[in-house]
Amino acid sequence: MAGIKDKSDDYELNFCEKIFSVKNQKCAKYKIKKKITIMGISFLVSFNKAKFLSKLLTVHILNRETRKLKRKEIYEDLKYRTGKRKKEIEFIEAQVKKFDYVYAIVGLAWNSPLHQRPHQRAKCFAKENGIFLYAERNKEKTSLKTDGNIIFFNKEYFFHFSPKISEKIYLIVPNVEKFFSLENCKRLRNRGINLIYDYIDDFSELITSDNKLQIEMFENLNQIDFCLFCATAKSLYNQLVTRFGKDMVILNPNGVNVNDFRTGVQEITDSDFNIVIEHSKDKPIVGYYGALAEWLDWEMINEIHKKRPQYNFVYIGKRYDSSSDKLIPADNVFLFKQKPYSELYKYVNFFDCCIIPFKDGDIAKATNPIKLYEYMSMKKTVVCTKDLLECYGYDGVLIADGSDDFVQKLDEAIVLGRDENIKNKLYSAALDNTWTKRVLDLDKKIREIRKG
């Protein structure tokens, strides 16, 4: 109908007037100015702003839904291209320009007591590639900062890098990270950023209570042009291979930085733990550190405490939920709060063997425990429950089926822990599973993809 005016055109006009009206006297401070016209309205602006405003020239020809998204995108670009944020983005872009390509991730706060896969990869990539971009998960207003070759910034900046910079970025997308919704991943690809899907955990409400966005993303992976898929465990790897084929998927498990886990007796200033040491002069110490969560087999744990009163059991970690309330107090059981990553090795040095007592089920089958490699790095024998499939195949790592078998394996592990040959094999296994090896394996695959 030629005589009927689309109301959205009025909205477009109001949008332009509200957001982009620029008084002549305000523009006088710009030495270089440019006059542009949008829907019949002229603006006198700097060339920098003109570059973004000119995008609106084609907005009115799009359908209404797309038009709304475009307006929002253009407004956000302008907002992030002014003041402090503009300078921060330009600083990052200047650093990225120095390299053929760079890696990036959105992850836990850098100073978190937990030192997880994102932290370890960041350090290794920064060392091997010369730079790494790290956006902290929960900080909307993170100010730009650097730590060696790692650059920290607001995760929203990923949406505002120039196209030439975006195409240099390989952004790792952990399947548990809420930021990477289907909508955001589409936006990131539209900006030109290369995406690497990282399947690191089972989609369980025990791990992430609100994971609707992550599941939606997983179910619609084929809608996004991912350049590569990674998996930490064989069960996760097989799921991806079934959907995308072997050429698009690599197995990239967790690992260890052996330099962070030094062996030998270390002084501990924790008076409560020193009490445990005093009580353990004639008793072996069986130790665990990590999340105190529902996926641990608390029923079995309580049984092994009763069956081996001659051992002391030490648990160090954060209460992930209330499940640790199931732990029955006993004279041979000691529970400690989470310790900083940099201090963990001091405690593990006093363990005679270590345990990873997961419940049987999908979480255990899909878990590749970082602590396994860290225990091995300290030459500690380990007893694991049977569904921890990623723990099979290592000398000095024993697999137990049920509480009776678990205590027998504990007895064996404590004896094996005194065998220098077994200790050396454990350490050798740790060296075969370093974080450096993991990032080099991933980088090798990306180089192959880049060569075409």
N, C-alpha and C positions, 0 to 999 in steps of 0.2 A: 504494500500500500504506500504509494509515493507521498500521499498527503499526511501520513501519520509519522510523527517524529519518535524515534526510539529514545525512551527515557534514559537509557544508559548513556546516550550522548551527552545529556545534561549532566549526568554524574561525572562523565569524563571531563567535561568543562570545569565543573566545580572542583574536581580533584586537582586539575592543573592549576586553577587559581589559588586554591588553598595551600598546596604543597610548593608550587614553583614560582609564585608571584615574587618578583624581585624589583625593589625600588631602585630607580636610577642612581640615587645618591649612595645607596649601599654598594652598588657595583662600581662606583667611582674609584674605590680602592684597588680594583684590579687594573694592572697596567695593560694587559692584553684582554680585550673583550670581543665577544661575538654575539651577533643578533640572530636568534633562532625563532622560528614560528611553529607553534603547535596548535592545530585546530583554529587557526586564525588569530591566536594571541601571540604577541611578540614579547620576547624576553631578552634583556641585555645581561649577559652572564660571562663568566670566565670560560676559556676554552675547556678547562677541566670539567666544569659542570655541563657545558654544552654537549660534551661527549656522551653523558648519561641522559640528558634531557631529550636528545635527538632520538633515543630509542622509542619515545612515545609516539613518534610520527607514524609508526606502523601499528600501534596498539589498537586503534579504532577499527581496523579491518578484521580483527580476530573475533571469534565468537565470544559471547558474554562471559562464559566461565573462564576461558583462557585469558580474557582481558583483565579480570580481577586478579588472577595470579600474576600477570605481567606487571600490573600497576604496583602490586605489593613488592615484587622483585626489584623493580626500578627504584621504588622508594627506599627499600632496604639498602640497595647499592649506594644511593646518595647518602644515606645516614651513616654508612660505614666508610664512606670516602671523604669524611670531614674530620677536622680536629685531630685528637690524639689517636683515634682508631685508624685514620688515614695514614698517619706516620708509621704506626705499628705494622699495618699491612704492607706498606711500601718497604719497610725494613726487611720483613720476611721475604717478600718477592725479590729483593736485591740479593739475599743470601741464596735463595733457590736458583736464581739465574746462573750461579757459578757452577751448577752441576747439570749433568745430562738428565738425571731424574733423582727423586728423593722419596723416602718412605715417611709415612705419618700414621698416627693413631689417635683415637679418643679413648682415654683410660682413667683408672683410679688416680686420685690426687697423688702427686709425686712424692710427697712427704708421708704417705700412708705407712703405718707400721708393717702392713703386708707388702711384700715385694713380689709382685706377680708377673705373669707373662708379658704384659705391656711394658713394665719397667725394664725387665731384662732385655727384651728385644730392642727397646729404645737405646739402651747403653751400647749394645753390640752393633746395631746398625749405625749409630753415630760414630763409633770407632772405625768400622769397616768402610763406611760410605762417606764419612766426613760431615754428615748433617742428619738430623732427625727432627721431625715436627711432632710435638706432643701437646694435645689439647686435653686439659683436665675435665673429667666428666661433669662434676657438680659445680663448677665455677663459671657462672654466666658472664662475669665481668673480670675475668682473669687479665691482669696487666701483663704486657709482654715482658718476658725475662728469659735469660739464657743460663745454661749450666754446661760449660764446655761446648760441645757441638750440638747440644739439644736445645731447641727453641720451644718455649711454652707460650701459649696464647689462647684467646677465646675461641672455642670450637666453631662459633658462628662465622669466623673469618674464612672458613673453607668455602662458604657460599659467595665470597666477594673477591677472590683472587682473579686476576686477569686470565683470559683464555690461554695465553702462552705459558703462564705459570701453572695453571691448573693441569695442563696436559703433562707436566713434568712430575706431578704428585701421584704416588701410589699409596692410597689410603687403605689401611687394614681395617676390616669391618668385623669385629667380634660378634658372634651370634647372640651374646647376652647383653649387648650394649643398647640401651633404649634409644639413644640418639639416632641410631641407624634404622629408622622406620622406613617403610616402603616409600613414602612420600619424600623423605629426606634423601634416600639413596637415588631416587629419580632426579631430584634437584642437583645432587652432586655430579651425577653422570652428565646431566645437561650442561653443567659448567665445564665439563671436560676432564674432571678428575677420574683417574683410574681406580677401580675398586677391587680389593682382594677380600673375599669372604673367608672368615676364620671361624671354623666350627669347633669350639673348644669345650662345650659342655652340653649335656642332655637338657632338653626343654622340660625341666621339672619345676613345679611350684615350690618344692622344698629348697631349690637353689635361688629362684627368682619368683617371688609371689605374684607379681603383676607382669606377665610376659606376653600379653596379647599382641603388642606391636612386633615383638621379636618373632613370634610364631607366624604372624601375617607375612613378615618379610621372608621367612624361610619357605613358606608355602608358595610364594610368588617370586622366588629367585630367578625364574626364567624371564621375568619382565625386566630385569636389570642386566645390562651388558657387563657382567663381571669379567675381569681379565684372567682370574685364577681363583680356585677354591682350595682352602687348606683344611686339614682335619688333624686333631691331636691324637685321636684313638682310632684303631682299625674299624670299630663298629660305626663310627661317625664317617670315616673315609668311605666305607662301603655304601652308605646311604647316598653320598654325593656322587660316587662313581656310577651308581645305578641311574642317576638322573642326568649326569653331564659327561660321562665317559672318562677314561683314565687320563687322556691327554690334558684335561682341564683341571685335574685334581692331584694334589700332592699330600702325602702323609708328613706332617710337620709337628712332631710331638713336643712336649715341654723339655726342659733341660736344666742345666746347673752351671753356675759360675764357680768353679772349684776354688778360686782364690778367696771367695767369701766364706769358705768353710775350712778353717785351719784346724789341724789335729794337734793333740797335745793338751795337757792340763792347763786351763786358763783360770785366772783369779775371778771369782764372782763376788760382787758386793751385795747381792741379794741375800739378806740374813735368813729369810725363810727357806731358801733353797739350800743354804749352808747347813740348816738343820737336817734336811733330807740326806745330805752327804754324810753327816755325822751318824745318822741312823742306818746308813747303808754300807758301813765298813765291812760287815759280814754278809751283806745281801746284795745280789745283783739288782741293778736299776733297769726296768723296762720303760721306755719312753715313747711319747707321742707328742708332736706339736702340729697345730693346724686348727681349722674350724671345729668347734664343739657343736655339732649339728645333728639333725634328725637322721642323716644318712649314715651315722655311726651306729654300730650294733651294740646298743647300751646293755641289752639283756645278756649278750655273750660276754661283754666287758665285765659286768658284775660277777658272772660265773667264774671267769679266769682269776679274778682277785681272790675268790674263796678257795679255788683249787690250788693256788700257788701263794700261800701266806709267807713263804720264804723269800719272795721277791717283793721289791718295792715298785709301785707303778706311778709314773709321773705324767701328768697331762698339762700341756701348756697351750693356751689358745684363747680365742675370743668366743664368747657365747653367741653363736650365730642365731640361736633361737632358745627356747626354754627346755630343750630336750636333755641338756646336761643335768637337769634336776633329777633325772632318773639314776644318776650315779649314786650308788649307796656308799655312804661314808664308811671307811675302814682304816685300821691302823697302818695298813700298807699302801694307802692311796693318797696321792698328793695332787692337788689341783692348783694351777697357777694361771694368772692372767696372761694375756698376749704379751710377748716380748718383742722389742724392735728386731727387725731382720738382721741388723748388724751385730746383735748380741746372741742370736740363736746358737751359733756354733759353740759358745762357751758352755751352754747347758747340755747340748748333745754329746760333748766330750765325756760327760759323766755317765752316759747311758751304756749299758752292757749289750743291749740290743734295742731295736726300734720296732714299732708296730704301726700298721695301717688297717684298723679293724672296721671296714665298711660293711653295711648290710648288703646282702645279696640283692641284685636287681639291676635295673637299667642304668641308674646313676653310677654304680660301681663299674659296670661293663663299659661305660662311655668315658670313664675318668682315666686320665694319664697323670698320676700324682707327681707334682713338682717335688714334693718331699722325698719321694723314692730316690731321685737322683742326688738330692742333698744328703740324705742318709748315707748313700753309697760313697759320696765324695769324702765322707768322714770315716769310711771303712767300717761302717756299722752294719751288722747283719739285720735283716728285716723279716718280720712275719706279717703276711697279708692274708686277707680272706679271699676265698676262691673266685669270686666274680670280678676281682680286680685283674682283668685279663692282660692289661698292659704291664703288669708286674711279673709276668711269667718269663722264664728263660735266662735268669741271671744266677750265677753261683753266689750263694750266701743270702739269697732272697727266697724264703720258704713260703709255700702256699698251704693254707689250712682250711679244712672243711668242718665247721662246727667247733664248739668250745673244747671238747675233749681233744680233738686233733690240734687245736690252737695251742693248748698248754704243752702238748708234746713237742710241737714245733718250737715253742719258746725255749724249752729245755735244750733242744738241738742248737738253736740259734745262739744261745749264750755260750755253749761250748765252742761252736764254730767261730764265734767272735774273737777267740784267743788264737786262732790259727792264722799265722802270717800270710800263708798262701791264699787263704780266702780273703783276707783284708786287701791284699794286692789285686786280686781279681775284682773286688768291689770298686776299688779306686780306678782300675782300668776301665770298668764299665762306665763310671762317671765321666772319664775323659772322652769316651766315645759318644757321650750324650750332652755335650756342652751347648750353651746358648749360642756361642759363636758358630758352631757347626750348623745349628738350626737356621740361623739367619743367612749363612752362606748357601745352604741348600735352597732356601726360598729365593735368594737373589739370583742364583744360577738359573732357576726356572724363569724368572722375570726377564733376565737377559736373553734367554732363548725366545721368549714371546716378543721382545722388542726387535729382535733380528728378523722376526717373521718366519 
